């Protein structure tokens, strides 16, 4: 087997894994490009490259090239892991585009799970309500920020946890004007 074929196999598998991460979204309209998912796909692809070359070491006779694949893959894995954990490249719009599919997953699992306990059902219904509202809000904010981006020199705003203050009060359907009973798009 050639090294070109090995590289193609890893590249195609990485792209497929990236796509598979969106299969559990509730509706297609919630599938938006996510840097975090991209970094995760690269992390998985690079780890897969190490595992595959290790299992097929005998099929690839160039020991130096094999070691290069392992070293390169470890570098990509570590860089991808750092990017996932640090969120260094994620700005306002990229953050919301990653959160919409994440929220969509919460809607799907909360709506379709076979829940028997009334307290768990109330919790799941509250999650559905909050996620629908937050997706609608994020779509509005994305449209606003794409039309008028935040200033280039603006500072990052710390979370309430970083500021050691109480969390903001929860929003309700009435306070946001969003009907969470409307069909999800």
C-alpha positions in Angstrom: 0.0 0.0 0.0 1.4 3.4 -0.9 1.9 6.4 1.5 -0.2 8.5 -0.9 -3.1 6.1 -0.4 -2.5 6.2 3.4 -2.7 10.0 3.4 -5.8 9.9 1.3 -7.4 7.4 3.7 -6.7 9.6 6.7 -7.8 12.8 5.0 -11.1 11.2 3.8 -11.7 9.6 7.2 -11.1 13.0 8.9 -13.7 14.7 6.6 -16.2 11.9 7.2 -15.7 12.2 10.9 -16.3 15.9 10.7 -19.6 15.3 8.9 -20.7 12.6 11.2 -20.5 15.0 14.2 -23.5 16.8 12.7 -25.8 13.7 12.3 -27.4 14.2 15.7 -28.6 17.7 15.2 -32.4 18.1 15.4 -32.9 19.9 12.0 -30.6 20.5 9.0 -31.0 24.3 9.6 -28.9 23.9 12.7 -25.9 22.5 10.9 -23.4 25.4 10.8 -19.6 25.3 10.4 -17.9 24.8 13.7 -14.2 25.4 14.3 -14.4 23.3 17.4 -15.7 20.3 15.4 -13.0 20.9 12.8 -10.3 20.8 15.5 -11.9 17.7 17.0 -12.0 16.0 13.5 -8.3 16.8 13.0 -7.5 15.5 16.5 -9.4 12.2 15.7 -7.8 12.0 12.3 -4.3 12.4 13.6 -4.8 9.9 16.4 -6.2 7.5 13.8 -3.1 8.0 11.7 -0.9 7.0 14.6 -3.0 3.9 15.4 -3.2 2.8 11.7 0.5 3.2 11.0 1.2 1.3 14.2 -1.1 -1.6 13.3 0.1 -1.6 9.6 3.8 -0.9 10.3 4.9 -4.0 8.3 2.9 -2.9 5.2 4.8 0.4 5.1 8.5 -0.5 4.7 10.1 3.0 5.1 10.8 3.2 8.8 11.9 6.9 8.7 8.7 7.8 6.9 6.6 5.9 9.4 8.3 7.7 12.3 7.7 11.0 10.5 4.0 10.1 10.2 3.8 9.4 13.9 5.7 12.6 14.9 3.7 14.7 12.5 0.4 13.2 13.7 1.3 13.7 17.3 2.1 17.4 16.6 -1.3 17.8 14.8 -3.1 16.0 17.7 -1.5 18.2 20.3 -2.1 21.4 18.4 -5.7 20.4 17.7 -6.3 19.5 21.3 -4.9 22.9 22.4 -7.2 24.7 19.9 -10.2 22.7 21.2 -9.4 23.3 24.8 -8.3 27.0 24.5 -10.9 28.1 22.0 -8.2 30.5 20.9 -9.5 31.0 17.3 -13.2 31.2 18.3 -14.8 34.6 18.2 -18.4 35.7 18.8 -19.9 34.5 15.6 -17.8 31.3 15.5 -18.8 30.6 19.1 -22.5 30.9 18.2 -22.2 28.8 15.0 -20.7 26.1 17.2 -23.3 26.4 19.9 -26.3 26.1 17.6 -25.7 22.5 16.6 -24.8 21.7 20.2 -28.1 23.1 21.4 -29.9 21.3 18.6 -28.5 18.0 19.9 -30.0 18.9 23.3 -33.4 19.5 21.7 -33.3 16.1 19.9 -32.2 14.1 22.9 -34.6 15.9 25.3 -37.5 15.4 22.9 -36.9 11.8 21.8 -35.6 10.1 24.9 -37.9 7.6 26.5 -38.4 9.5 29.7 -40.7 8.0 32.4 -40.0 10.1 35.5 -42.1 13.3 35.7 -39.2 15.3 37.2 -36.9 14.3 34.4 -39.6 15.1 31.8 -39.9 18.7 33.3 -36.2 19.1 33.2 -36.1 17.9 29.5 -38.9 20.2 28.6 -37.1 23.1 30.2 -34.0 22.2 28.2 -36.0 22.1 25.0 -37.6 25.5 25.7 -34.3 27.1 26.6 -32.4 25.7 23.6 -35.0 26.7 21.1 -35.0 30.3 22.5 -31.2 30.4 22.6 -30.9 29.2 19.0 -33.3 31.9 17.8 -31.3 34.5 19.8 -28.0 33.3 18.4 -29.3 33.4 14.9 -30.4 37.0 15.4 -27.0 37.9 17.0 -25.1 36.2 14.1 -27.1 38.3 11.6 -26.4 41.5 13.5 -22.6 40.7 14.0 -22.1 39.7 10.4 -23.7 43.0 9.3 -21.9 45.0 11.9 -18.8 43.2 13.4 -17.5 44.1 16.9 -14.6 46.4 16.9 -11.2 44.8 16.0 -9.6 46.2 19.1 -12.4 45.1 21.5 -11.3 43.2 24.6 -12.6 39.7 25.5 -15.3 39.9 28.1 -14.9 37.5 31.0 -17.7 35.1 32.1 -19.6 35.8 35.3 -17.6 32.9 36.9 -14.3 34.7 36.0 -15.7 37.9 37.6 -16.9 36.0 40.7 -20.4 37.4 40.5 -23.8 35.7 40.5 -25.1 34.4 37.1 -27.5 36.5 35.1 -31.2 35.8 35.7 -32.7 33.2 33.3 -34.6 34.6 30.3 -38.1 33.5 29.5 -40.1 33.2 26.4 -42.0 36.4 27.3 -38.8 38.4 28.0 -37.3 37.5 24.6 -40.5 37.5 22.5 -39.6 34.1 21.0 -42.3 31.4 20.7 -40.7 28.1 21.5 -43.9 26.3 20.5 -43.5 27.3 16.9 -42.1 24.7 14.5 -38.3 24.4 14.7 -36.3 25.5 11.7 
